[in-house]
Structure formats: structure tokens, C-alpha cells
Amino acid sequence: LRERVQYLKTNDEGVLEMCRISDEIREEGREEGREETKLADLRSVMRNMGVSVQRALDVLAVPESERAHYESLLQNRSAES
């Protein structure tokens, strides 16, 4: 473990590897944040406007390619509650 950490901290290739891994983790976090925000926005539109999931997706202009994903998340999260 010590050798691996030393490699990642001091070797140029190791430093580049750590930078790549850090960038991947950061991007995953951003994507998760965007997804959570979109879900919160969808719930808010549904609650405040009293509309269906489909209408909320329309109001927020969620692309067709993402609609099934968000519908599934909304159903799974509401079933967990």
C-alpha cells in the first residue's frame, strides 16, 4: 500500500492517474447533483401545479431520451417513502 501511494504521489504517471481518477469522481458528483436537482424540480412542479409526471417533464423540457429514467427514479423514490 505504501509503495502504491508513493507511486501515485511522486511518479509523473501516478500523478496523472490520480488526476484522471479525481476528475472522474468530480464529474460523477456533478451528474448526481444535476439529477437530484431535476428530481426536486419535477416534484415541485407536480406538487405546486398539481400535474402529472408527464406534464412536469413537459414543463421542465426534459428531453425524450431522459424521460423514462426520471419516471423510473420518481416511482422508485416514491415507493421508498
Wavefront OBJ file of the C-alpha trace (Angstrom):
o trace
v 0.000 0.000 0.000
v 2.797 2.375 0.916
v 4.531 1.733 -2.422
v 1.333 2.372 -4.362
v 0.683 5.642 -2.526
v 4.269 6.718 -3.115
v 3.881 5.944 -6.834
v 0.650 7.936 -7.081
v 2.152 10.919 -5.269
v 5.620 11.141 -6.782
v 5.708 9.412 -10.168
v 4.542 11.579 -13.090
v 2.372 8.762 -14.454
v 0.963 8.129 -10.986
v 0.095 11.799 -10.545
v -1.658 11.811 -13.936
v -3.585 8.695 -12.930
v -4.730 10.343 -9.700
v -5.775 13.468 -11.597
v -7.830 11.357 -14.007
v -9.490 9.487 -11.140
v -10.229 12.754 -9.314
v -11.780 14.216 -12.459
v -13.986 11.139 -12.888
v -15.180 11.331 -9.283
v -15.867 15.058 -9.593
v -17.876 14.557 -12.800
v -19.903 11.739 -11.222
v -20.739 14.075 -8.337
v -21.843 16.803 -10.718
v -24.063 14.381 -12.627
v -25.631 13.138 -9.405
v -26.201 16.721 -8.303
v -27.893 17.614 -11.580
v -30.065 14.520 -11.322
v -31.114 15.305 -7.743
v -31.899 18.898 -8.717
v -34.010 17.763 -11.661
v -35.908 15.325 -9.433
v -36.572 18.063 -6.882
v -37.749 20.381 -9.664
v -40.068 17.698 -11.048
v -41.575 17.040 -7.614
v -42.039 20.759 -7.056
v -43.818 21.264 -10.384
v -46.030 18.240 -9.754
v -46.935 19.414 -6.244
v -47.349 23.140 -6.919
v -49.112 22.860 -10.254
v -50.983 19.654 -9.442
v -49.866 17.988 -12.662
v -48.805 14.506 -13.724
v -45.253 13.332 -14.149
v -45.650 13.627 -17.918
v -46.797 17.237 -17.691
v -43.985 18.114 -15.275
v -41.496 16.593 -17.718
v -43.031 18.776 -20.443
v -42.918 21.918 -18.295
v -39.240 21.375 -17.491
v -38.472 20.417 -21.114
v -36.812 17.153 -20.145
v -35.536 15.527 -23.348
v -37.341 12.405 -24.555
v -34.142 10.406 -24.142
v -34.150 11.112 -20.370
v -37.847 10.845 -19.561
v -38.014 7.112 -18.822
v -35.033 7.465 -16.497
v -36.678 10.232 -14.456
v -40.059 8.496 -14.426
v -38.363 5.407 -13.023
v -36.492 7.403 -10.385
v -39.671 9.185 -9.306
v -41.558 5.901 -8.995
v -38.726 4.192 -7.091
v -38.208 7.104 -4.712
v -41.933 7.498 -4.001
v -42.210 3.758 -3.320
v -39.357 4.087 -0.802
v -41.159 6.839 1.101
l 1 2 3 4 5 6 7 8 9 10 11 12 13 14 15 16 17 18 19 20 21 22 23 24 25 26 27 28 29 30 31 32 33 34 35 36 37 38 39 40 41 42 43 44 45 46 47 48 49 50 51 52 53 54 55 56 57 58 59 60 61 62 63 64 65 66 67 68 69 70 71 72 73 74 75 76 77 78 79 80 81
